[in-house]
Amino acid sequence: MQLTRRNVLGLTAGAAAFAIAGGRISPAMASAEDAEKMVMDFTGGATPAEGKITLTAPEIAENGNTVPVSISVDSAMEGDDLVESVVIFADGNPNPAVATFHFTELSGEALATTRMRLAKTQNVIAVAKMKDGSFFMDKKQVKVTIGGCGG
């Protein structure tokens, strides 16, 4: 390979960008503490109670690119028993907040389904905010296998 001025400039620019970025090759991942902080930010510092909300996620996900997740909240959807919003967090994703669902009385029921991407085994957390100011939480650990081999 013959080095031209263009090749040398390109290699120099690439090396400089790599040095400035600090040589990070792996993506930044959030920690469980980051997810816990985001839950506390969502609840305004209140500790969410268990119950009322049900998070449905597979125990083992053979494909971490499309993990199905559903939430449902046992609520009359009127008065103080109205679900205002539900947030889904994944404590191993670069940004733990995965999805936010908003509900009104016209929603009829607090039920939502989505798919999310999980790179590794981690906890998926759903937190529901009620109109009366209370919060409810459910958590599931999803094991992401490599190529469906259980490993």
N, C-alpha and C positions, 0 to 999 in steps of 0.2 A: 504494500500500500504506500502510495506516495503522499506525503503530507503537503497539503496546500495551505495557503494562508487561511482560507475559509474553514478547513478542518481544524487548524490550530485554534482559531477564534471560537469555533463551536465547542471544542473540548474545554477550552479555558472558561467559557461562559457556563458550561455544565458543571465544572468543578467548583466554580465560585458559588453557583446556586446551591450545590450540595453542601458546601461549607457554611453558607449563611443559614440554611435550614437546620443545621446542627447534625446532619447525617442521620436524621430519623427516617427509617424505612418502614417500620410498622405503624399502623394507624393508632392514634390516641384512643384509649378506652376509658370510659368513666369507671369509677369505683362504686362500691356499694354505698359508701359514705356520700358520694355525689347524688346518687338516687335518693337516699334518705333525706338529704338537704332539700332536694326538689319537692319531695313529698311534704316536708314541713313548710316549705314556701307556699305550696298549694293550699295547705290546711291552715295557714296563718299561725303555725306553731302548735296547733291542737293535735293531740294524738288520736288517729282514727281508730274507731271501734271495729271489732270484727262482727260479721253478720250482715244481713240485708243484701250485700253485693256478692255475686257469684262470678268468678273468673273461670272460663273453660279454656284450657290449653292442653296440647298433648304432653304426656309425661316424657316421651322420647320423640324428637323431631328428626326424621331421616334426612330432611333437606332443610337446612337453616335459612335458605333464601326465601321460603314461603311458609311460615309457621302460622296456621290459622288460630285466631284468638277471638273469643266471644265474651261479652259481659252482659249480665242482666241484674237488675236491681229490683227487689221486692218492694214495690211502692204503689200507692193508690194514684199517684200522679196528679194530685190536687191538694190545695192548701199547703200546710207545712210539710206534708209527706211527698212533696214534689222533688224529683231529682233534677238539679240544675245542670250538673256536668259530671263527667267521668273522665279521668285521665289514666292512661296506661303508661307505665314506666318499665324499662328493661335495664337492670343495673349493670350490664356489661357492654352496652352499646356506647358509641362515642357521645351521643346525646341521649340521656336516659329517657326523656319525654318522647314517647313514640306517637301517641294519638290522643286527641281531646274530642270528646263528644258532648254536645250541648243539647238539652232537652227542654221542652215546654209542655204545658198541659195538653196541647194538641198532638203531642207525640203518642199519646195513648199508653205506651209502656216504655220503660227504660231498657232497651235492648239494642245491642250493636255488635257487629261482626267485622273483623278486618284480618288482614294478613300482615305479618311483620318479618323483618329479617333479623336473625340472630346468628352471630358469628361463632359463639361458643356456648357452653352450658352456663345458664344464668337464671336469675329470678325475674319473673314477670309480675308486676304489681299493678293492681287496679284500685283507684281511690275514687269514691263517689262523694259529691258535695250535695247536701240536701238543702232545701229552702230554709229550714229552721236553723241552719248553721252547723249541723252535725256532719260528721264525716265517717265513712265506712270503708274498710280496706279488705282485699283478698289478695293472696300471694301464692304463686305456683312456681316451682322450679322446673325448667324445661331443659332436658339433656339433649344437646345437639350432637348427633353422631356424624362421623366422617364417612361419607359414601354409604350410609345405611348399614355399617358393619357393627354397630353397637360399641364403638370405641371412641 
